[in-house]
Every structure is written in structure tokens, then in C-alpha cells.
Amino acid sequence: MTKVTRFAPSPTGALHIGGVRTALFNYVYAKQNKGKFLIRIEDTDLERSTREFETNILQGLSDLGINPDEPPVRQSERSDLYQKAVNQIIESGNAYYCNCSKERLDEMRAAQQSKGLKPQYDGKCRNLALEADASNVLRLKTPQEGELIFHDLVRGEVIFKNSELDDLILLRSDGTPTYHLCNVIDDYEQKVTTVVRGEDHLSNTPRQIHIQNALGYPSLEYAHLPMVLGPDKKRLSKRNAVTSLQDYFDQGYLESSMINMLARLGWSKGDKEIFYIEDLISDFRIQEVQKAGAIFDSVKLDWINNHHLAALSFDDFEKRLMPFLKVVGIDCSQKSNGKDIITAMRSSQPTLLGVAKDLVPYFSSLSSYDEKAANKFLRGSESVLEFVQRKLNGLETWNEESIDKVLKDAQTSLSLPTPKLNQPIRIAMTGSTQSPSLGLTLSLFDVAEVNHRINAALEYLANNSS
């Protein structure tokens, strides 16, 4: 049997990285088994669902290379399928109409909770043989005794007592089908064989299996993935991390880095840390996914992205960097050694946006200095700046090697520790203490610009002396 998996997002918000992890594992499991990966848009929440969010979800997955093997389907366009299944389940005698009012249900649940019981429908209308009515809902006749047992590819044997599962609603009073019913029918109609989803859906599984049984549908494979947690070990939210995939792209994380990071949320392969989707299809085993929640570590993501950026050829790196240079207002063509500057700075930050921001001082005049750095290293460094400036102006050859020699000789002559010599000059050139080696940094500017920036630093010190 061909394995068929599906990712079924609701288009009520931007693509969440927890959802991406679910889509990724579905995709990989299908490809490992020479099967199909499908996408189903669960847009029955008409008030909150939008085509804009749908586009965001599909585009984000496509950017990662997670493309479905068939065109996506929308639940909102499949009402005929649901009605056909509703007629079938009514005719089978496995469902009944219920006219319990909201007030009665609220009182019933309150009474159950006051006794320490789990609130659930008490089956009042189960054997009344009510007819369809504009105020009635349709409920499933859930078995009242015994257990429902299924095997989970991640969690092993899972057992639910049927007595803890009430008669869930299949059709609302307005005739619209509920999530559980649509979900089961869609999986059957799309020939889905394997459901890979977050553990927050674990309690839905026995309910959906009972619907499958009532309709005579075949059983499915299940794998419930651990939740993606923030650093506080609570469900990942905007309080403790960026949660939208597009936000990570906007910061300059590579698609391959996001796949690498998300795949490691709940799964590992020995000591191997860096891999691409092809490696994942080869190495991933869903049975090896852990049960405990997986913590999303932004520091680890930075480390992974550094490795993926370093693996790019210069041409590919430059191509990926260009949109971010535009964001910060850099035109590389304005400097003849633009490629040399990019080469020197390409590992300065773990993201493309971070690298672009670090490049600004090399392509634009300085408008300010990092206040903390200036107070610590620049103030009182006038003599150092003037001494090094004179020595640099005496150079016949302007390159990193000759500049390094000047700096070394200056440090000896002035008897200064490296930070006391280098940091004032680095701040004068870039505005901060962050840059490549000082000789390389200076070599990326011409002599005229070095003089201009040192003079500007001296003027700043003169105007801000206290």
C-alpha cells in the first residue's frame, strides 16, 4: 500500500514553525516510503480563515521545498462529500439527533465539575429517536464500554477508555459539519494512510477512530509529535520566540537552516548536527522521535545558520545577501572592492540581515559611535589615534600585511595591550568594537577614508571632552 501523509493547516494565521515541523516530518515520511505528501486547507472557520494566510502557508512550505504531490484541497469546497457521509452515518444507526439547549448543557457540566467529574454529554437524547430539526445537532453514538487501543509510531500502544469519550457533535444545528467529521472524511477521500501531527491532537484520535468505525473506513497509522517548546519549557509562543516562518526568513535564516533546526526538534541522529533535507530523507526514523517536548533554541539556530551560510559559494552567498543589502541601503557597486568587503565580513553575524547591518560602516559614512564602546575605549585615546595615523600615512604599500606591521610596531612603541591600541582605531573606523582583524579592517578602506575617519574620531573626542 502506498503511504500517503497530509499536512492540514487552518489558514487563520501565518505559518507557525511548529506547523512547519509537522509538515516536514509528514513530507519526509512520505518520501522515505516512496509515497505521497498532501496538503489540505482546513478553512471551515469562515470568520478567521483568509486566503492571505493560506497563501502565506503554501508559499512558506514551497520556499522550504515542501511541496505536495497533488494540488491542495480546501474543506470549504467539499461540502457535498461531508453531506454524503452524514447520510451514511445516519442510515447506519451510529448517530442521533440531540435537542439539548445550551442552558441545559451548561448546568449539566457545572454539576459534573462540582462532583469532580470530567464534563461530558450525558446521553439524554441518545435513545429518543429525534428527527432532524433546525435547532438539533447530530451526535455520534460512541461505544459506552470497553477500550479503544491504537499503536502510535512515536508513543507505542495508546489506550483510551470509551466511558471517558462522550457522544461528540458531528453536525451543528445550522447543518455545518464539525472539525472531527470533516477530518475523518477528508482523510478517507484523500486516501491518507498515516497521520503525523502534534501531541495536542492525541485526545482527538480516539474520537476520530470511532467516526471511522461508524463509517466503515479503514484504520490509519498515527504518529503524535512532541510539542515545540520555548526556553521556558512552555508551548512556543510570541512571548518567548519568533513563531512565524516568514519572520525567520526576513531575518536572514536560510531555508536549509530552518529545516535542519526543526528536524532536530524531537529527533536526533547520533553526533550529526548539520544536514540537509536529502540527509533527512535518508536518516530520519519516525520511531526515533522522542516523546518529551522539544525546546526551540535560538542560539542553536544561529549556530546552524552559520554553518549553512559558510557552506555557500561566494556567488551564492552574495546572491542571498543582496536583498538584505537593499534593506539597509547598501549599493555594493559604489565601491570597487565591494566583494572583498563582503568576503571579509560574511561570517560576522549568524544571519544575512546581521551581516548586512555590519557592512553598513564600510559603505556609508559613520553617523555615530557605539556609546558603551566609545566610553570604554575611545575616550582618552587621542595620542594613540594620532600616532597610528602618522605611521599609516608613511606606508608606501597599502595592504593588510603592511598595515599589520605598523600596528605591531605601534603597540611595541607605545607599550600598550592589544585592546588599548586596536579598539580605539576599530571604533573610529566602524563605530563599534566588532570587525575582522584590524589590519584587514583598515585595508578595506583607502588611506584617504582612514584619515577622514580618524580625524572625525579626534573631533568627536574634542567636542565631548569632560
C-alpha positions as CSV (number, residue, x, y, z in Angstrom):
1,M,0.0,0.0,0.0
2,T,1.3,3.5,-0.9
3,K,1.9,5.6,2.1
4,V,0.0,8.9,2.0
5,T,0.6,11.7,4.6
6,R,-1.0,15.1,4.8
7,F,-0.5,18.4,6.4
8,A,-3.8,20.1,7.3
9,P,-3.3,23.7,8.5
10,S,-6.1,26.2,9.3
11,P,-5.5,29.5,7.4
12,T,-6.2,31.6,10.5
13,G,-2.6,32.9,10.9
14,A,0.8,33.0,9.4
15,L,2.7,29.7,9.1
16,H,4.0,28.8,12.6
17,I,7.3,27.0,12.9
18,G,5.6,24.3,14.9
19,G,3.4,23.6,11.9
20,V,6.4,23.6,9.6
21,R,8.0,20.9,11.7
22,T,4.8,18.8,11.4
23,A,4.7,19.4,7.6
24,L,8.4,18.5,7.3
25,F,8.0,15.2,9.2
26,N,5.0,14.3,7.0
27,Y,6.9,15.1,3.9
28,V,10.0,13.1,4.9
29,Y,8.0,10.1,6.0
30,A,6.1,10.0,2.7
31,K,9.3,10.4,0.6
32,Q,11.1,7.7,2.6
33,N,8.3,5.3,1.8
34,K,8.0,6.3,-1.9
35,G,4.6,7.7,-1.1
36,K,2.6,10.9,-1.4
37,F,2.5,14.1,0.7
38,L,-0.7,16.1,0.5
39,I,-1.8,19.5,1.8
40,R,-5.4,20.1,3.0
41,I,-6.5,23.6,3.9
42,E,-9.0,23.3,6.8
43,D,-10.8,26.6,6.3
44,T,-14.2,25.8,7.8
45,D,-13.7,28.6,10.4
46,L,-15.1,31.2,7.9
47,E,-14.7,34.2,10.3
48,R,-11.0,33.7,10.9
49,S,-9.8,31.9,7.7
50,T,-8.3,34.1,4.9
51,R,-6.8,33.4,1.5
52,E,-3.9,35.7,2.6
53,F,-2.9,33.3,5.4
54,E,-3.5,30.3,3.0
55,T,-1.0,31.9,0.5
56,N,1.5,32.5,3.4
57,I,1.3,28.9,4.4
58,L,1.7,27.4,0.9
59,Q,4.4,29.8,0.0
60,G,6.4,29.2,3.2
61,L,6.3,25.5,2.6
62,S,7.2,25.9,-1.0
63,D,10.2,28.1,-0.1
64,L,11.4,25.1,2.0
65,G,10.9,22.7,-0.8
66,I,8.0,21.0,0.9
67,N,5.6,20.8,-2.0
68,P,2.5,18.5,-2.2
69,D,2.3,15.7,-4.8
70,E,-1.3,16.8,-5.6
71,P,-2.9,20.3,-5.7
72,P,-4.0,21.4,-2.2
73,V,-7.7,21.0,-1.4
74,R,-10.0,23.2,0.7
75,Q,-12.5,21.9,3.2
76,S,-14.8,24.8,2.3
77,E,-15.2,23.3,-1.2
78,R,-16.0,19.8,-0.1
79,S,-19.5,20.1,1.5
80,D,-21.0,17.5,-0.8
81,L,-18.6,14.9,0.4
82,Y,-19.5,15.7,4.0
83,Q,-23.2,15.5,3.4
84,K,-22.9,12.2,1.7
85,A,-21.0,10.8,4.7
86,V,-23.6,12.3,7.1
87,N,-26.4,10.5,5.3
88,Q,-24.4,7.3,5.5
89,I,-23.7,7.6,9.3
90,I,-27.4,8.4,10.0
91,E,-28.5,5.4,8.0
92,S,-26.1,3.1,9.9
93,G,-27.7,4.0,13.2
94,N,-24.4,5.2,14.6
95,A,-25.6,8.8,15.1
96,Y,-28.6,10.5,16.7
97,Y,-30.1,14.0,16.8
98,C,-30.0,15.9,20.1
99,N,-32.1,19.0,21.1
100,C,-30.4,19.8,24.4
101,S,-30.3,23.5,25.0
102,K,-27.1,25.4,25.8
103,E,-28.5,26.2,29.2
104,R,-29.1,22.5,30.0
105,L,-25.6,21.6,28.8
106,D,-24.1,24.3,30.9
107,E,-26.0,23.2,34.0
108,M,-25.0,19.6,33.3
109,R,-21.3,20.4,33.0
110,A,-21.3,22.6,36.1
111,A,-22.9,19.8,38.1
112,Q,-20.4,17.3,36.9
113,Q,-17.5,19.6,37.7
114,S,-18.8,20.2,41.2
115,K,-18.6,16.5,41.8
116,G,-15.1,16.3,40.5
117,L,-16.2,14.6,37.3
118,K,-15.0,15.2,33.8
119,P,-17.6,17.3,32.0
120,Q,-19.1,15.4,29.1
121,Y,-22.5,14.9,27.5
122,D,-24.8,12.6,29.5
123,G,-26.5,10.9,26.5
124,K,-30.0,12.3,27.3
125,C,-31.2,12.2,23.7
126,R,-29.3,9.0,22.7
127,N,-32.4,6.8,22.6
128,L,-35.1,9.4,21.9
129,A,-35.1,8.9,18.1
130,L,-35.4,12.6,17.4
131,E,-35.8,13.9,13.9
132,A,-33.7,16.4,12.1
133,D,-34.6,20.0,13.1
134,A,-33.2,23.5,12.7
135,S,-32.3,23.5,16.4
136,N,-30.9,20.0,16.7
137,V,-27.3,18.8,16.5
138,L,-26.2,15.4,15.3
139,R,-24.1,13.3,17.7
140,L,-22.1,10.2,17.3
141,K,-23.1,7.1,19.2
142,T,-19.8,6.4,20.9
143,P,-19.3,2.9,22.4
144,Q,-20.0,3.2,26.1
145,E,-18.0,0.3,27.3
146,G,-14.5,-1.2,26.7
147,E,-11.4,0.5,25.5
148,L,-10.0,2.0,22.3
149,I,-6.5,0.9,21.6
150,F,-4.2,2.0,18.8
151,H,-0.5,1.9,18.1
152,D,1.3,5.2,17.8
153,L,4.6,5.2,15.8
154,V,6.1,7.6,18.4
155,R,4.3,6.6,21.6
156,G,3.7,2.9,21.2
157,E,0.4,1.5,22.5
158,V,-2.1,4.2,23.5
159,I,-5.3,3.3,25.4
160,F,-8.5,5.3,26.0
161,K,-11.5,4.2,28.0
162,N,-14.7,4.6,25.9
163,S,-16.5,5.7,29.1
164,E,-14.3,8.9,29.0
165,L,-15.4,9.8,25.5
166,D,-18.8,11.3,25.2
167,D,-21.1,11.5,22.2
168,L,-19.4,14.3,20.2
169,I,-21.3,16.5,17.8
170,L,-20.9,15.7,14.1
171,L,-23.3,18.4,12.7
172,R,-24.1,21.7,14.3
173,S,-27.6,23.0,14.5
174,D,-27.0,25.1,11.4
175,G,-26.1,21.9,9.5
176,T,-22.4,22.6,9.2
177,P,-20.1,19.6,9.9
178,T,-17.6,19.8,12.8
179,Y,-13.8,19.5,12.6
180,H,-13.7,15.8,13.6
181,L,-16.2,14.7,11.0
182,C,-14.5,16.7,8.2
183,N,-11.1,15.5,9.2
184,V,-12.1,11.8,9.1
185,I,-13.9,12.1,5.7
186,D,-11.1,14.1,4.1
187,D,-8.5,11.5,5.2
188,Y,-10.6,8.8,3.7
189,E,-11.4,10.6,0.5
190,Q,-7.7,11.6,0.0
191,K,-6.6,8.0,0.7
192,V,-4.4,9.1,3.6
193,T,-2.7,6.2,5.4
194,T,-0.6,7.9,8.0
195,V,-1.5,10.9,10.3
196,V,1.6,12.7,11.6
197,R,0.6,15.6,13.9
198,G,1.3,17.3,17.2
199,E,0.6,15.6,20.5
200,D,-2.1,18.3,21.2
201,H,-4.2,16.2,18.8
202,L,-3.7,13.0,20.7
203,S,-7.0,13.2,22.5
204,N,-8.8,13.8,19.2
205,T,-7.6,10.4,17.8
206,P,-10.0,8.1,19.7
207,R,-12.9,10.3,18.7
208,Q,-11.9,10.2,15.1
209,I,-11.3,6.4,15.1
210,H,-14.8,6.0,16.4
211,I,-16.1,8.0,13.5
212,Q,-14.0,5.9,11.1
213,N,-15.5,2.8,12.6
214,A,-19.0,4.2,12.3
215,L,-18.5,4.9,8.6
216,G,-16.7,1.6,7.9
217,Y,-13.4,3.3,7.0
218,P,-10.1,1.5,7.2
219,S,-7.8,2.2,10.2
220,L,-4.9,4.6,9.9
221,E,-1.3,4.9,11.2
222,Y,-0.7,7.6,13.7
223,A,2.4,9.4,15.0
224,H,1.9,12.2,17.5
225,L,5.0,14.5,17.7
226,P,6.2,16.2,20.9
227,M,5.2,19.9,21.3
228,V,7.7,22.6,20.3
229,L,8.5,24.5,23.5
230,G,10.1,27.8,24.2
231,P,13.1,28.3,26.5
232,D,10.6,28.5,29.4
233,K,9.5,24.9,28.6
234,K,6.0,26.2,27.7
235,R,4.4,25.9,24.3
236,L,6.3,28.1,21.9
237,S,4.6,31.4,21.6
238,K,5.3,35.0,20.5
239,R,6.2,35.8,24.2
240,N,9.5,33.8,24.1
241,A,10.4,33.5,20.4
242,V,9.6,34.5,16.9
243,T,7.0,31.9,15.8
244,S,6.3,32.8,12.1
245,L,8.4,31.1,9.5
246,Q,8.5,34.3,7.4
247,D,9.9,36.3,10.3
248,Y,12.9,34.0,10.3
249,F,13.3,34.4,6.5
250,D,13.1,38.2,7.0
251,Q,16.0,38.0,9.5
252,G,18.1,36.1,7.0
253,Y,18.0,32.5,8.1
254,L,18.3,30.1,5.2
255,E,15.6,27.6,4.3
256,S,18.0,24.7,4.8
257,S,18.9,26.0,8.2
258,M,15.2,26.1,9.3
259,I,14.8,22.5,8.0
260,N,17.9,21.5,9.9
261,M,16.7,23.1,13.1
262,L,13.1,21.9,13.0
263,A,14.1,18.4,12.2
264,R,16.2,18.3,15.4
265,L,13.1,19.2,17.5
266,G,12.4,15.8,18.9
267,W,14.7,13.8,16.8
268,S,18.5,13.3,16.6
269,K,21.0,11.2,14.7
270,G,24.0,10.4,16.8
271,D,26.5,13.3,16.8
272,K,25.5,14.6,13.4
273,E,24.3,18.1,13.7
274,I,24.4,19.6,10.2
275,F,22.3,18.1,7.4
276,Y,20.0,19.0,4.5
277,I,16.6,17.6,3.5
278,E,18.2,14.9,1.4
279,D,20.1,13.7,4.5
280,L,16.9,13.8,6.5
281,I,15.1,11.6,4.0
282,S,17.9,9.1,4.2
283,D,18.5,9.2,8.0
284,F,15.2,10.1,9.7
285,R,13.2,7.4,11.6
286,I,9.9,8.5,13.0
287,Q,10.1,5.7,15.6
288,E,13.2,7.5,17.0
289,V,11.2,10.7,17.7
290,Q,11.2,11.5,21.4
291,K,8.1,11.8,23.5
292,A,9.2,14.7,25.6
293,G,8.7,18.3,24.5
294,A,11.4,19.7,22.2
295,I,12.9,23.1,23.1
296,F,13.4,25.6,20.3
297,D,16.8,27.1,21.0
298,S,17.6,30.3,19.1
299,V,21.3,30.1,19.9
300,K,21.4,26.7,18.3
301,L,19.6,28.0,15.3
302,D,22.2,30.8,14.9
303,W,25.0,28.1,15.1
304,I,23.2,26.0,12.4
305,N,22.7,29.0,10.2
306,N,26.4,30.0,10.5
307,H,27.3,26.5,9.2
308,H,24.8,26.7,6.3
309,L,25.9,30.2,5.3
310,A,29.6,29.1,5.4
311,A,28.8,26.2,3.0
312,L,27.5,28.5,0.3
313,S,29.9,29.5,-2.5
314,F,30.7,33.2,-2.6
315,D,28.4,33.8,-5.6
316,D,25.5,32.1,-3.8
317,F,26.2,33.9,-0.6
318,E,26.3,37.3,-2.4
319,K,23.1,36.5,-4.2
320,R,21.3,35.6,-1.0
321,L,22.8,38.7,0.7
322,M,21.6,41.2,-1.9
323,P,18.0,41.6,-0.7
324,F,19.3,42.4,2.8
325,L,21.8,44.9,1.5
326,K,18.9,46.7,-0.1
327,V,17.0,46.7,3.2
328,V,19.9,48.5,4.9
329,G,20.5,50.8,1.9
330,I,23.8,49.4,0.6
331,D,24.8,49.6,-3.1
332,C,27.9,47.4,-3.5
333,S,28.7,48.9,-6.8
334,Q,29.7,52.2,-5.1
335,K,33.0,50.6,-4.0
336,S,35.5,48.8,-6.3
337,N,36.4,46.4,-3.5
338,G,32.8,45.6,-2.5
339,K,33.3,41.9,-3.0
340,D,36.5,42.0,-0.8
341,I,34.5,43.7,1.9
342,I,31.7,41.1,1.7
343,T,34.2,38.3,1.8
344,A,35.8,39.8,5.0
345,M,32.5,40.2,6.7
346,R,30.5,37.2,5.6
347,S,30.9,35.4,8.9
348,S,30.5,38.4,11.2
349,Q,26.9,37.5,12.1
350,P,24.8,34.3,12.1
351,T,22.1,35.9,9.8
352,L,22.1,37.6,6.4
353,L,20.4,40.7,7.9
354,G,23.0,40.8,10.7
355,V,25.9,40.6,8.1
356,A,24.2,43.4,6.0
357,K,23.9,45.6,9.0
358,D,27.6,45.0,9.9
359,L,28.5,46.0,6.3
360,V,26.9,49.5,6.6
361,P,30.0,51.2,8.0
362,Y,32.1,50.0,5.1
363,F,29.8,51.5,2.5
364,S,28.4,54.6,4.4
365,S,30.0,57.4,6.4
366,L,29.7,57.0,10.2
367,S,27.0,59.0,11.9
368,S,27.6,57.8,15.5
369,Y,29.7,55.5,17.7
370,D,28.5,52.8,20.0
371,E,28.2,54.7,23.2
372,K,29.4,52.0,25.5
373,A,32.4,51.2,23.3
374,A,33.3,54.8,22.9
375,N,33.2,55.4,26.7
376,K,35.3,52.4,27.4
377,F,38.0,52.5,24.6
378,L,37.8,55.8,22.6
379,R,37.9,58.4,25.3
380,G,41.4,59.3,26.2
381,S,42.9,57.6,23.1
382,E,43.8,60.8,21.2
383,S,47.5,60.1,21.3
384,V,47.1,56.5,20.1
385,L,44.9,57.6,17.2
386,E,47.4,60.3,16.2
387,F,50.4,58.1,16.5
388,V,48.9,55.3,14.4
389,Q,47.6,57.8,11.8
390,R,51.1,59.2,11.2
391,K,52.6,55.7,10.8
392,L,49.8,54.6,8.4
393,N,50.4,57.7,6.3
394,G,54.0,56.8,5.9
395,L,53.2,53.5,4.2
396,E,54.3,53.1,0.6
397,T,52.2,49.9,0.1
398,W,48.7,49.8,1.4
399,N,47.7,46.2,2.2
400,E,46.8,44.0,5.2
401,E,50.4,42.8,5.7
402,S,52.0,46.3,5.7
403,I,49.2,47.6,8.0
404,D,49.7,44.7,10.4
405,K,53.4,45.6,10.7
406,V,52.6,49.2,11.5
407,L,50.1,48.1,14.2
408,K,52.6,45.7,15.7
409,D,55.4,48.3,15.8
410,A,53.0,50.9,17.3
411,Q,52.0,48.6,20.0
412,T,55.6,48.0,20.9
413,S,56.5,51.7,20.8
414,L,53.5,52.7,22.9
415,S,53.8,49.7,25.3
416,L,50.1,49.1,25.1
417,P,48.0,45.9,25.5
418,T,46.2,44.9,22.2
419,P,42.7,46.2,23.2
420,K,44.1,49.7,24.1
421,L,45.7,50.0,20.7
422,N,43.3,48.3,18.4
423,Q,39.8,49.1,19.8
424,P,40.1,52.9,19.5
425,I,41.1,52.6,15.9
426,R,38.4,49.9,15.2
427,I,35.7,52.2,16.8
428,A,37.0,55.1,14.7
429,M,36.6,53.1,11.5
430,T,33.4,51.1,12.1
431,G,31.7,52.8,15.1
432,S,31.9,49.7,17.2
433,T,34.4,47.1,18.6
434,Q,33.1,44.4,16.2
435,S,35.1,43.8,13.0
436,P,37.6,41.4,11.4
437,S,41.2,41.7,12.3
438,L,42.2,45.3,12.5
439,G,44.8,45.1,9.7
440,L,42.1,43.6,7.4
441,T,39.6,46.1,8.5
442,L,41.8,49.1,7.7
443,S,42.9,47.6,4.4
444,L,39.2,47.6,3.3
445,F,39.3,51.4,3.3
446,D,41.7,53.6,1.3
447,V,44.1,55.9,3.0
448,A,42.0,59.0,2.5
449,E,39.0,57.4,4.2
450,V,41.1,56.1,7.1
451,N,42.4,59.6,7.6
452,H,38.9,61.1,7.4
453,R,37.5,58.7,10.0
454,I,40.4,59.1,12.4
455,N,40.1,62.8,12.1
456,A,36.3,62.5,12.7
457,A,37.0,60.5,15.9
458,L,39.5,63.1,17.1
459,E,37.0,65.8,16.5
460,Y,34.3,63.8,18.4
461,L,36.7,63.4,21.3
462,A,37.5,67.2,21.3
463,N,33.8,68.1,21.3
464,N,32.9,65.6,24.0
465,S,35.8,66.0,26.4
466,S,34.8,66.4,30.1
